[in-house]
Amino acid sequence: MKIIGAILGGLVVAGLYFSWGLDWKSVIVLAVVGTVMIQVSHAKDWREIFTVAGSVCLFVAVVGTLLLLIQLFMGEA
């Protein structure tokens, strides 16, 4: 189930990246999607897929935010 969840999370991330690229809008949407997916209560059986996918989305949203902040401050210097 965790492998399927990781694949689903990767597909969501890839879809957003290829649609909007590394942009604030895609990072915010990814964070919202990850938060909604991770709220599946009592991750057992098939629901574990969404919990893992949500965790992947939130992790990538944090990394994307850090990259965008670095670009923002490097552009200012």
C-alpha positions as CSV (number, residue, x, y, z in Angstrom):
1,M,0.0,0.0,0.0
2,K,2.9,2.4,0.8
3,I,4.4,1.8,-2.7
4,I,1.1,2.6,-4.4
5,G,0.7,5.7,-2.2
6,A,4.2,6.9,-3.1
7,I,3.4,6.3,-6.8
8,L,0.1,8.3,-6.4
9,G,1.9,11.1,-4.7
10,G,4.5,11.2,-7.4
11,L,1.8,11.3,-10.1
12,V,0.1,14.3,-8.3
13,V,3.5,16.1,-8.0
14,A,4.4,15.4,-11.6
15,G,1.0,16.6,-12.8
16,L,1.2,19.9,-11.0
17,Y,4.9,20.4,-12.0
18,F,4.2,19.8,-15.6
19,S,1.1,21.9,-15.6
20,W,2.4,25.0,-13.7
21,G,6.1,24.4,-13.1
22,L,7.8,25.4,-9.9
23,D,5.6,28.3,-9.0
24,W,3.9,29.6,-5.8
25,K,0.5,28.5,-7.1
26,S,1.6,24.9,-7.6
27,V,3.3,24.8,-4.2
28,I,0.1,26.1,-2.5
29,V,-2.1,23.7,-4.4
30,L,0.2,20.8,-3.6
31,A,0.2,21.7,0.1
32,V,-3.7,21.8,0.1
33,V,-4.0,18.5,-1.8
34,G,-1.4,16.9,0.6
35,T,-3.3,18.1,3.6
36,V,-6.6,16.9,2.4
37,M,-5.2,13.5,1.5
38,I,-3.4,13.0,4.8
39,Q,-6.5,13.7,6.8
40,V,-7.8,10.1,6.0
41,S,-8.4,8.8,9.5
42,H,-6.9,5.6,10.8
43,A,-4.6,4.7,7.9
44,K,-5.3,1.1,7.3
45,D,-5.9,-1.0,4.3
46,W,-6.6,1.1,1.2
47,R,-6.7,4.4,3.1
48,E,-3.0,4.1,3.7
49,I,-2.5,4.9,0.1
50,F,-3.9,8.4,0.5
51,T,-2.0,9.0,3.7
52,V,1.3,8.1,2.1
53,A,0.4,10.1,-1.0
54,G,-0.5,13.1,1.1
55,S,2.8,12.9,3.0
56,V,4.7,12.8,-0.3
57,C,2.8,15.9,-1.5
58,L,3.5,17.8,1.7
59,F,7.2,16.9,1.6
60,V,7.5,18.1,-2.0
61,A,5.5,21.3,-1.1
62,V,8.0,22.1,1.7
63,V,11.0,21.5,-0.6
64,G,9.4,23.6,-3.4
65,T,8.8,26.4,-0.9
66,L,12.4,26.3,0.2
67,L,13.6,26.4,-3.4
68,L,11.3,29.3,-4.2
69,L,12.5,31.2,-1.1
70,I,16.1,30.7,-2.1
71,Q,15.4,31.9,-5.6
72,L,13.6,34.9,-4.2
73,F,16.5,35.9,-1.9
74,M,19.1,35.1,-4.5
75,G,17.3,37.4,-7.0
76,E,17.2,40.2,-4.5
77,A,21.0,40.2,-3.9
